[in-house]
């Protein structure tokens, strides 16, 4: 199962990298917003 998944990731490198970047940006935005909200209550 992992072999098939890895092969598909390598087959579609651009899509995989784009998806990874979008997820990373989303997580970063969540952390920034969390810090902003916590900071605004202090």
mmCIF file of the N, C-alpha and C atoms, coordinates in Angstrom:
data_MODEL
# 
_entry.id   MODEL 
# 
loop_
_atom_site.group_PDB 
_atom_site.id 
_atom_site.type_symbol 
_atom_site.label_atom_id 
_atom_site.label_alt_id 
_atom_site.label_comp_id 
_atom_site.label_asym_id 
_atom_site.label_entity_id 
_atom_site.label_seq_id 
_atom_site.pdbx_PDB_ins_code 
_atom_site.Cartn_x 
_atom_site.Cartn_y 
_atom_site.Cartn_z 
_atom_site.occupancy 
_atom_site.B_iso_or_equiv 
_atom_site.pdbx_formal_charge 
_atom_site.auth_seq_id 
_atom_site.auth_comp_id 
_atom_site.auth_asym_id 
_atom_site.auth_atom_id 
_atom_site.pdbx_PDB_model_num 
ATOM 1   N N  . UNK A 1 1  ? 0.824  -1.197 0.000   1.00 0.00 ? 1  UNK A N  1 
ATOM 2   C CA . UNK A 1 1  ? 0.000  0.000  0.000   1.00 0.00 ? 1  UNK A CA 1 
ATOM 3   C C  . UNK A 1 1  ? 0.872  1.266  0.000   1.00 0.00 ? 1  UNK A C  1 
ATOM 4   N N  . UNK A 1 2  ? 1.886  1.293  0.875   1.00 0.00 ? 2  UNK A N  1 
ATOM 5   C CA . UNK A 1 2  ? 2.768  2.460  0.911   1.00 0.00 ? 2  UNK A CA 1 
ATOM 6   C C  . UNK A 1 2  ? 3.569  2.605  -0.371  1.00 0.00 ? 2  UNK A C  1 
ATOM 7   N N  . UNK A 1 3  ? 3.901  1.480  -0.974  1.00 0.00 ? 3  UNK A N  1 
ATOM 8   C CA . UNK A 1 3  ? 4.659  1.515  -2.229  1.00 0.00 ? 3  UNK A CA 1 
ATOM 9   C C  . UNK A 1 3  ? 3.842  2.191  -3.331  1.00 0.00 ? 3  UNK A C  1 
ATOM 10  N N  . UNK A 1 4  ? 2.566  1.862  -3.391  1.00 0.00 ? 4  UNK A N  1 
ATOM 11  C CA . UNK A 1 4  ? 1.683  2.477  -4.391  1.00 0.00 ? 4  UNK A CA 1 
ATOM 12  C C  . UNK A 1 4  ? 1.529  3.970  -4.109  1.00 0.00 ? 4  UNK A C  1 
ATOM 13  N N  . UNK A 1 5  ? 1.341  4.322  -2.838  1.00 0.00 ? 5  UNK A N  1 
ATOM 14  C CA . UNK A 1 5  ? 1.185  5.732  -2.470  1.00 0.00 ? 5  UNK A CA 1 
ATOM 15  C C  . UNK A 1 5  ? 2.442  6.524  -2.819  1.00 0.00 ? 5  UNK A C  1 
ATOM 16  N N  . UNK A 1 6  ? 3.614  5.973  -2.486  1.00 0.00 ? 6  UNK A N  1 
ATOM 17  C CA . UNK A 1 6  ? 4.874  6.658  -2.784  1.00 0.00 ? 6  UNK A CA 1 
ATOM 18  C C  . UNK A 1 6  ? 5.059  6.829  -4.284  1.00 0.00 ? 6  UNK A C  1 
ATOM 19  N N  . UNK A 1 7  ? 4.695  5.816  -5.046  1.00 0.00 ? 7  UNK A N  1 
ATOM 20  C CA . UNK A 1 7  ? 4.824  5.894  -6.503  1.00 0.00 ? 7  UNK A CA 1 
ATOM 21  C C  . UNK A 1 7  ? 3.920  7.002  -7.055  1.00 0.00 ? 7  UNK A C  1 
ATOM 22  N N  . UNK A 1 8  ? 2.714  7.125  -6.515  1.00 0.00 ? 8  UNK A N  1 
ATOM 23  C CA . UNK A 1 8  ? 1.808  8.172  -6.979  1.00 0.00 ? 8  UNK A CA 1 
ATOM 24  C C  . UNK A 1 8  ? 2.314  9.561  -6.598  1.00 0.00 ? 8  UNK A C  1 
ATOM 25  N N  . UNK A 1 9  ? 2.928  9.682  -5.416  1.00 0.00 ? 9  UNK A N  1 
ATOM 26  C CA . UNK A 1 9  ? 3.498  10.970 -5.015  1.00 0.00 ? 9  UNK A CA 1 
ATOM 27  C C  . UNK A 1 9  ? 4.628  11.358 -5.967  1.00 0.00 ? 9  UNK A C  1 
ATOM 28  N N  . UNK A 1 10 ? 5.477  10.407 -6.292  1.00 0.00 ? 10 UNK A N  1 
ATOM 29  C CA . UNK A 1 10 ? 6.595  10.694 -7.191  1.00 0.00 ? 10 UNK A CA 1 
ATOM 30  C C  . UNK A 1 10 ? 6.127  10.939 -8.625  1.00 0.00 ? 10 UNK A C  1 
ATOM 31  N N  . UNK A 1 11 ? 5.031  10.355 -8.996  1.00 0.00 ? 11 UNK A N  1 
ATOM 32  C CA . UNK A 1 11 ? 4.514  10.529 -10.355 1.00 0.00 ? 11 UNK A CA 1 
ATOM 33  C C  . UNK A 1 11 ? 3.963  11.944 -10.540 1.00 0.00 ? 11 UNK A C  1 
ATOM 34  N N  . UNK A 1 12 ? 3.368  12.499 -9.498  1.00 0.00 ? 12 UNK A N  1 
ATOM 35  C CA . UNK A 1 12 ? 2.756  13.832 -9.567  1.00 0.00 ? 12 UNK A CA 1 
ATOM 36  C C  . UNK A 1 12 ? 3.493  14.779 -8.621  1.00 0.00 ? 12 UNK A C  1 
ATOM 37  N N  . UNK A 1 13 ? 4.761  15.038 -8.913  1.00 0.00 ? 13 UNK A N  1 
ATOM 38  C CA . UNK A 1 13 ? 5.594  15.828 -8.003  1.00 0.00 ? 13 UNK A CA 1 
ATOM 39  C C  . UNK A 1 13 ? 5.060  17.239 -7.812  1.00 0.00 ? 13 UNK A C  1 
ATOM 40  N N  . UNK A 1 14 ? 4.673  17.892 -8.891  1.00 0.00 ? 14 UNK A N  1 
ATOM 41  C CA . UNK A 1 14 ? 4.219  19.278 -8.784  1.00 0.00 ? 14 UNK A CA 1 
ATOM 42  C C  . UNK A 1 14 ? 2.967  19.375 -7.918  1.00 0.00 ? 14 UNK A C  1 
ATOM 43  N N  . UNK A 1 15 ? 2.030  18.473 -8.134  1.00 0.00 ? 15 UNK A N  1 
ATOM 44  C CA . UNK A 1 15 ? 0.799  18.481 -7.345  1.00 0.00 ? 15 UNK A CA 1 
ATOM 45  C C  . UNK A 1 15 ? 1.089  18.171 -5.883  1.00 0.00 ? 15 UNK A C  1 
ATOM 46  N N  . UNK A 1 16 ? 2.002  17.246 -5.639  1.00 0.00 ? 16 UNK A N  1 
ATOM 47  C CA . UNK A 1 16 ? 2.347  16.879 -4.268  1.00 0.00 ? 16 UNK A CA 1 
ATOM 48  C C  . UNK A 1 16 ? 3.012  18.039 -3.537  1.00 0.00 ? 16 UNK A C  1 
ATOM 49  N N  . UNK A 1 17 ? 3.947  18.706 -4.201  1.00 0.00 ? 17 UNK A N  1 
ATOM 50  C CA . UNK A 1 17 ? 4.631  19.845 -3.584  1.00 0.00 ? 17 UNK A CA 1 
ATOM 51  C C  . UNK A 1 17 ? 3.653  20.979 -3.337  1.00 0.00 ? 17 UNK A C  1 
ATOM 52  N N  . UNK A 1 18 ? 2.762  21.228 -4.279  1.00 0.00 ? 18 UNK A N  1 
ATOM 53  C CA . UNK A 1 18 ? 1.769  22.287 -4.117  1.00 0.00 ? 18 UNK A CA 1 
ATOM 54  C C  . UNK A 1 18 ? 0.845  21.991 -2.940  1.00 0.00 ? 18 UNK A C  1 
ATOM 55  N N  . UNK A 1 19 ? 0.393  20.760 -2.830  1.00 0.00 ? 19 UNK A N  1 
ATOM 56  C CA . UNK A 1 19 ? -0.467 20.378 -1.708  1.00 0.00 ? 19 UNK A CA 1 
ATOM 57  C C  . UNK A 1 19 ? 0.259  20.535 -0.381  1.00 0.00 ? 19 UNK A C  1 
ATOM 58  N N  . UNK A 1 20 ? 1.512  20.134 -0.334  1.00 0.00 ? 20 UNK A N  1 
ATOM 59  C CA . UNK A 1 20 ? 2.306  20.256 0.889   1.00 0.00 ? 20 UNK A CA 1 
ATOM 60  C C  . UNK A 1 20 ? 2.484  21.721 1.279   1.00 0.00 ? 20 UNK A C  1 
ATOM 61  N N  . UNK A 1 21 ? 2.735  22.579 0.297   1.00 0.00 ? 21 UNK A N  1 
ATOM 62  C CA . UNK A 1 21 ? 2.903  24.005 0.588   1.00 0.00 ? 21 UNK A CA 1 
ATOM 63  C C  . UNK A 1 21 ? 1.605  24.625 1.081   1.00 0.00 ? 21 UNK A C  1 
ATOM 64  N N  . UNK A 1 22 ? 0.476  24.246 0.487   1.00 0.00 ? 22 UNK A N  1 
ATOM 65  C CA . UNK A 1 22 ? -0.810 24.789 0.915   1.00 0.00 ? 22 UNK A CA 1 
ATOM 66  C C  . UNK A 1 22 ? -1.116 24.375 2.348   1.00 0.00 ? 22 UNK A C  1 
ATOM 67  N N  . UNK A 1 23 ? -0.842 23.122 2.688   1.00 0.00 ? 23 UNK A N  1 
ATOM 68  C CA . UNK A 1 23 ? -1.068 22.651 4.052   1.00 0.00 ? 23 UNK A CA 1 
ATOM 69  C C  . UNK A 1 23 ? -0.158 23.400 5.023   1.00 0.00 ? 23 UNK A C  1 
ATOM 70  N N  . UNK A 1 24 ? 1.118  23.588 4.662   1.00 0.00 ? 24 UNK A N  1 
ATOM 71  C CA . UNK A 1 24 ? 2.062  24.294 5.533   1.00 0.00 ? 24 UNK A CA 1 
ATOM 72  C C  . UNK A 1 24 ? 1.632  25.744 5.746   1.00 0.00 ? 24 UNK A C  1 
ATOM 73  N N  . UNK A 1 25 ? 1.174  26.404 4.697   1.00 0.00 ? 25 UNK A N  1 
ATOM 74  C CA . UNK A 1 25 ? 0.710  27.787 4.823   1.00 0.00 ? 25 UNK A CA 1 
ATOM 75  C C  . UNK A 1 25 ? -0.528 27.848 5.713   1.00 0.00 ? 25 UNK A C  1 
ATOM 76  N N  . UNK A 1 26 ? -1.435 26.899 5.549   1.00 0.00 ? 26 UNK A N  1 
ATOM 77  C CA . UNK A 1 26 ? -2.630 26.860 6.384   1.00 0.00 ? 26 UNK A CA 1 
ATOM 78  C C  . UNK A 1 26 ? -2.303 26.676 7.853   1.00 0.00 ? 26 UNK A C  1 
ATOM 79  N N  . UNK A 1 27 ? -1.370 25.788 8.159   1.00 0.00 ? 27 UNK A N  1 
ATOM 80  C CA . UNK A 1 27 ? -0.966 25.569 9.553   1.00 0.00 ? 27 UNK A CA 1 
ATOM 81  C C  . UNK A 1 27 ? -0.296 26.825 10.100  1.00 0.00 ? 27 UNK A C  1 
ATOM 82  N N  . UNK A 1 28 ? 0.537  27.474 9.301   1.00 0.00 ? 28 UNK A N  1 
ATOM 83  C CA . UNK A 1 28 ? 1.199  28.703 9.741   1.00 0.00 ? 28 UNK A CA 1 
ATOM 84  C C  . UNK A 1 28 ? 0.173  29.795 10.033  1.00 0.00 ? 28 UNK A C  1 
ATOM 85  N N  . UNK A 1 29 ? -0.843 29.916 9.194   1.00 0.00 ? 29 UNK A N  1 
ATOM 86  C CA . UNK A 1 29 ? -1.893 30.911 9.420   1.00 0.00 ? 29 UNK A CA 1 
ATOM 87  C C  . UNK A 1 29 ? -2.638 30.611 10.719  1.00 0.00 ? 29 UNK A C  1 
ATOM 88  N N  . UNK A 1 30 ? -2.914 29.335 10.980  1.00 0.00 ? 30 UNK A N  1 
ATOM 89  C CA . UNK A 1 30 ? -3.580 28.976 12.232  1.00 0.00 ? 30 UNK A CA 1 
ATOM 90  C C  . UNK A 1 30 ? -2.743 29.377 13.439  1.00 0.00 ? 30 UNK A C  1 
ATOM 91  N N  . UNK A 1 31 ? -1.440 29.119 13.397  1.00 0.00 ? 31 UNK A N  1 
ATOM 92  C CA . UNK A 1 31 ? -0.565 29.498 14.514  1.00 0.00 ? 31 UNK A CA 1 
ATOM 93  C C  . UNK A 1 31 ? -0.523 31.014 14.693  1.00 0.00 ? 31 UNK A C  1 
ATOM 94  N N  . UNK A 1 32 ? -0.432 31.753 13.603  1.00 0.00 ? 32 UNK A N  1 
ATOM 95  C CA . UNK A 1 32 ? -0.385 33.213 13.688  1.00 0.00 ? 32 UNK A CA 1 
ATOM 96  C C  . UNK A 1 32 ? -1.690 33.758 14.251  1.00 0.00 ? 32 UNK A C  1 
ATOM 97  N N  . UNK A 1 33 ? -2.813 33.257 13.764  1.00 0.00 ? 33 UNK A N  1 
ATOM 98  C CA . UNK A 1 33 ? -4.106 33.728 14.265  1.00 0.00 ? 33 UNK A CA 1 
ATOM 99  C C  . UNK A 1 33 ? -4.293 33.369 15.732  1.00 0.00 ? 33 UNK A C  1 
ATOM 100 N N  . UNK A 1 34 ? -3.847 32.181 16.129  1.00 0.00 ? 34 UNK A N  1 
ATOM 101 C CA . UNK A 1 34 ? -3.938 31.771 17.526  1.00 0.00 ? 34 UNK A CA 1 
ATOM 102 C C  . UNK A 1 34 ? -3.120 32.721 18.401  1.00 0.00 ? 34 UNK A C  1 
ATOM 103 N N  . UNK A 1 35 ? -1.927 33.047 17.987  1.00 0.00 ? 35 UNK A N  1 
ATOM 104 C CA . UNK A 1 35 ? -1.094 33.985 18.735  1.00 0.00 ? 35 UNK A CA 1 
ATOM 105 C C  . UNK A 1 35 ? -1.700 35.373 18.782  1.00 0.00 ? 35 UNK A C  1 
ATOM 106 N N  . UNK A 1 36 ? -2.282 35.807 17.679  1.00 0.00 ? 36 UNK A N  1 
ATOM 107 C CA . UNK A 1 36 ? -2.916 37.126 17.635  1.00 0.00 ? 36 UNK A CA 1 
ATOM 108 C C  . UNK A 1 36 ? -4.102 37.187 18.585  1.00 0.00 ? 36 UNK A C  1 
ATOM 109 N N  . UNK A 1 37 ? -4.923 36.147 18.589  1.00 0.00 ? 37 UNK A N  1 
ATOM 110 C CA . UNK A 1 37 ? -6.100 36.117 19.463  1.00 0.00 ? 37 UNK A CA 1 
ATOM 111 C C  . UNK A 1 37 ? -5.677 36.069 20.925  1.00 0.00 ? 37 UNK A C  1 
ATOM 112 N N  . UNK A 1 38 ? -4.705 35.230 21.246  1.00 0.00 ? 38 UNK A N  1 
ATOM 113 C CA . UNK A 1 38 ? -4.220 35.154 22.636  1.00 0.00 ? 38 UNK A CA 1 
ATOM 114 C C  . UNK A 1 38 ? -3.591 36.482 23.061  1.00 0.00 ? 38 UNK A C  1 
ATOM 115 N N  . UNK A 1 39 ? -2.873 37.123 22.163  1.00 0.00 ? 39 UNK A N  1 
ATOM 116 C CA . UNK A 1 39 ? -2.230 38.390 22.483  1.00 0.00 ? 39 UNK A CA 1 
ATOM 117 C C  . UNK A 1 39 ? -3.217 39.523 22.661  1.00 0.00 ? 39 UNK A C  1 
ATOM 118 N N  . UNK A 1 40 ? -4.341 39.462 21.983  1.00 0.00 ? 40 UNK A N  1 
ATOM 119 C CA . UNK A 1 40 ? -5.314 40.548 22.077  1.00 0.00 ? 40 UNK A CA 1 
ATOM 120 C C  . UNK A 1 40 ? -6.073 40.532 23.397  1.00 0.00 ? 40 UNK A C  1 
ATOM 121 N N  . UNK A 1 41 ? -6.073 39.403 24.107  1.00 0.00 ? 41 UNK A N  1 
ATOM 122 C CA . UNK A 1 41 ? -6.765 39.324 25.394  1.00 0.00 ? 41 UNK A CA 1 
ATOM 123 C C  . UNK A 1 41 ? -5.868 39.700 26.565  1.00 0.00 ? 41 UNK A C  1 
ATOM 124 N N  . UNK A 1 42 ? -4.586 39.894 26.316  1.00 0.00 ? 42 UNK A N  1 
ATOM 125 C CA . UNK A 1 42 ? -3.674 40.237 27.421  1.00 0.00 ? 42 UNK A CA 1 
ATOM 126 C C  . UNK A 1 42 ? -3.582 41.722 27.639  1.00 0.00 ? 42 UNK A C  1 
# 
